[in-house]
Amino acid sequence: MSLKILFIGDIVGKLARTALTEELPKMKKKYKPDFVIANGENAAHGLGISEKIFKELLSIGIDFVTLGDHAFDKEEIAKSLDTDSSHIIRPYNFSPGVSGSGASVIEVGTKKVLIVNLLGRVFMKMNFDCPFRAIDAILEKYKNEKLSAIIIDFHAETTSEKKAFGWYVDGRVSAVFGTHTHVPTCDHWVMPKGTAYVTDAGMVGPRDSIIGRKIESTLPMFLTQKSMSYEPVEEGVCLIHSVMVEIDTETMQAKSIERLDKEIEL
């Protein structure tokens, strides 16, 4: 028995949501995933996610939403995080006491899948708990659960920390999808002990941009070192970056991983 999971990179703003509304049904028809996960931490005008947009993502065919360091930029999402962990989680290694959960067991047909969201620490602005120790605690917590797959969205800044994390969990989880930098990497592979890995899934967002932001409002920051306003691009060519993984549900090891990338004009 196998399980096919489609993971979609960071969704950036309205242009990305429009692109997925148009293209995701086609992708699901062509590739026939059993479950669709997307990182939605930038779905609301490029920063955070609102309750309305969270529901919009579910309505267009996304089954589960993970977040990142911008998880609470829209405070209203706390309600959904507290009441709907079967569809949305925030990073597990936020400090104790914040809304929501960082790990959730969901049912995909007759199979149980553990989905985990974690934040890296290198070059991040806030002091998050250790993701390496966090995953050890999570795996210990769920060790008696009859799982068919364990999926991790590792939201981190540096390739080195993501690589280190992949090696740390190889053979203990089914897949590690890196997110956060919005730039897709071509190092997708099944690691020696059976974990599917990619350093960054990429983004769904504007091609003619700086990681989703308007060039004219972002470029001056690098020239002047002044702070900038976040203005996502909302028209033009949209990139759709995603990764498909197939998992053996008996062994929980990955059988394959492939990139599914395209661009469309909106």
C-alpha positions in Angstrom: 0.0 0.0 0.0 1.2 3.5 -0.8 0.2 7.0 0.0 0.8 10.0 -2.4 1.1 13.4 -0.8 1.4 16.6 -2.7 3.2 19.4 -0.8 2.8 23.0 -2.0 5.5 25.6 -1.2 4.8 28.9 0.6 1.6 30.6 -0.8 2.3 34.3 -1.2 -0.7 36.6 -1.4 -3.7 36.9 -3.7 -1.9 36.1 -7.0 -0.9 32.7 -5.5 -4.4 31.9 -4.3 -5.8 32.8 -7.7 -3.3 30.6 -9.4 -4.1 27.6 -7.2 -7.8 28.1 -7.6 -7.2 27.6 -11.3 -4.5 25.0 -11.4 -4.8 22.8 -8.3 -7.9 20.9 -9.6 -5.9 20.2 -12.8 -2.9 19.0 -10.7 -5.1 16.8 -8.6 -6.8 15.2 -11.6 -3.4 14.6 -13.3 -1.3 13.4 -10.4 -4.0 11.9 -8.1 -2.6 12.7 -4.7 -4.3 11.2 -1.7 -3.7 14.3 0.4 -2.6 17.9 -0.3 -0.6 20.0 2.2 0.4 23.6 1.7 2.4 26.2 3.7 0.1 29.2 4.1 2.0 31.5 6.4 2.2 34.2 3.7 -1.2 33.7 2.2 -2.8 36.9 3.5 -1.2 39.8 1.4 2.2 38.2 1.9 2.2 38.1 5.8 0.3 35.7 7.9 -3.0 34.0 7.3 -6.5 35.1 8.2 -9.4 32.8 9.1 -11.2 33.8 5.9 -8.2 32.9 3.7 -7.6 29.7 5.6 -11.1 28.6 4.7 -10.5 29.7 1.1 -7.5 27.5 0.9 -9.6 24.5 2.1 -12.3 25.3 -0.4 -9.9 25.2 -3.4 -8.7 21.7 -2.6 -6.0 22.0 0.0 -6.5 19.5 2.8 -4.0 20.8 5.4 -2.2 24.0 6.1 1.2 24.5 7.9 2.6 27.8 8.9 5.9 29.4 10.0 7.5 32.4 11.8 4.6 34.6 10.5 2.0 32.3 12.0 0.5 34.9 14.3 0.8 38.0 12.1 -3.0 37.9 11.8 -4.1 37.3 15.3 -7.5 36.1 14.3 -6.1 32.8 13.1 -5.6 31.8 16.7 -9.2 30.7 16.8 -8.8 28.3 14.0 -5.5 27.0 15.4 -7.3 26.2 18.7 -10.4 24.5 17.1 -9.2 23.0 13.8 -5.9 21.1 14.3 -7.2 18.5 11.8 -6.6 21.1 9.0 -4.1 23.7 10.3 -1.1 23.8 12.7 1.6 26.3 13.6 5.2 25.4 14.4 5.6 23.1 17.4 8.6 24.9 18.8 7.0 28.2 19.6 7.2 28.9 23.3 4.6 27.1 25.4 1.3 28.9 25.9 0.6 30.1 22.3 -2.6 29.1 20.5 -2.8 25.9 18.5 -0.8 22.7 18.0 2.4 21.9 16.2 1.6 18.3 15.4 -1.6 16.6 14.4 -2.6 13.1 13.5 -5.1 13.1 10.6 -6.9 10.3 8.7 -6.3 9.8 5.0 -8.8 7.2 4.1 -8.0 4.3 6.4 -4.5 5.6 7.2 -3.3 7.8 10.0 -0.7 10.4 9.1 1.2 12.5 11.6 2.0 16.1 10.3 4.5 18.2 12.2 5.5 21.8 11.7 8.9 23.0 13.0 10.9 26.2 12.9 14.6 26.4 12.4 16.6 28.8 14.6 19.7 30.0 12.5 19.3 33.6 11.4 15.7 33.7 12.7 14.6 36.9 14.5 13.0 35.2 17.5 14.3 32.6 19.9 12.5 29.4 19.2 12.9 26.2 21.1 15.3 23.6 19.6 13.7 21.8 16.6 16.0 18.8 17.0 15.0 18.1 20.6 11.4 18.9 19.7 11.2 16.2 17.0 12.6 13.7 19.5 9.8 14.6 22.0 7.2 14.4 19.3 8.3 11.0 18.1 8.4 9.7 21.6 4.9 11.1 22.3 3.4 9.3 19.2 5.5 6.1 19.3 2.5 3.9 20.2 0.2 5.4 17.5 -0.3 3.2 14.5 0.9 5.6 11.8 1.3 5.1 8.1 3.4 8.2 7.5 5.1 11.1 9.3 5.4 14.4 7.4 7.4 17.4 8.5 7.4 21.0 7.2 10.7 22.3 8.4 10.5 26.1 8.1 14.0 27.4 8.3 16.4 30.1 6.8 19.6 28.2 6.1 20.3 25.2 3.9 22.8 23.9 6.4 20.2 23.7 9.2 17.7 22.0 6.9 20.3 19.5 5.7 21.3 18.7 9.3 17.7 18.2 10.3 17.1 15.9 7.3 20.1 13.7 8.3 19.0 13.8 12.0 15.6 12.3 11.2 16.5 10.0 8.3 14.7 6.7 8.8 12.5 8.0 11.6 10.1 10.1 9.5 8.6 9.6 6.0 9.3 13.1 4.5 10.9 16.4 5.3 9.8 19.4 3.2 11.9 22.6 3.7 10.0 25.9 3.5 10.6 29.6 4.2 13.1 30.9 1.6 10.5 30.8 -1.3 13.3 29.6 -3.7 13.0 25.9 -4.8 15.9 23.6 -4.5 16.7 20.7 -6.8 18.2 18.4 -4.1 15.0 16.2 -3.7 15.8 12.6 -3.0 15.1 9.6 -0.8 17.7 9.5 1.8 19.6 6.2 2.7 17.3 5.2 5.5 14.1 6.0 3.6 13.2 9.7 4.3 12.1 11.8 1.3 13.8 15.2 1.6 14.0 18.6 -0.2 15.7 21.6 1.2 13.0 24.0 0.0 9.8 23.3 -1.8 9.7 26.9 -3.1 6.6 29.1 -3.3 3.4 29.8 -5.1 3.9 33.4 -6.0 5.0 36.0 -8.6 8.0 35.3 -10.8 8.8 38.9 -11.4 9.4 39.7 -7.7 11.9 39.4 -4.9 10.6 36.3 -3.1 7.0 37.5 -3.7 7.5 41.2 -3.0 7.5 44.1 -5.4 11.0 44.7 -6.8 10.6 48.5 -6.6 9.7 48.5 -2.9 12.2 45.8 -1.9 15.4 46.6 -3.8 16.0 50.0 -2.1 16.4 48.2 1.2 19.6 46.5 0.0 20.9 49.9 -1.2 20.0 52.0 1.8 19.6 49.5 4.7 16.3 51.2 5.5 13.2 49.2 6.5 10.6 48.5 3.8 6.9 47.9 3.5 5.8 44.5 2.4 4.0 44.8 -0.9 3.3 41.5 -2.7 3.0 41.4 -6.5 -0.6 40.7 -7.5 -0.5 40.3 -11.3 1.7 38.7 -13.9 3.3 35.3 -14.2 2.8 33.1 -11.2 5.2 30.3 -10.2 3.7 27.1 -8.7 6.3 25.1 -6.9 5.3 21.8 -5.3 6.7 18.3 -4.5 5.0 14.9 -4.7 6.1 12.1 -2.4 4.9 8.5 -2.5 5.2 6.6 0.8 5.0 2.9 1.6 2.4 2.8 4.4 3.7 -0.5 5.8 7.3 0.7 6.4 6.5 4.5 6.5 9.5 4.9 4.1 9.4 7.0 1.0 9.3 5.2 -2.3 9.9 8.3 -4.5 9.9 12.1 -4.5 9.6 14.5 -7.5 9.2 18.2 -8.1 6.0 19.4 -9.9 6.8 23.0 -10.9 5.0 25.2 -13.4 4.2 28.8 -14.2 1.0 30.4 -15.4 0.1 33.9 -16.7 -2.6 35.7 -14.7 
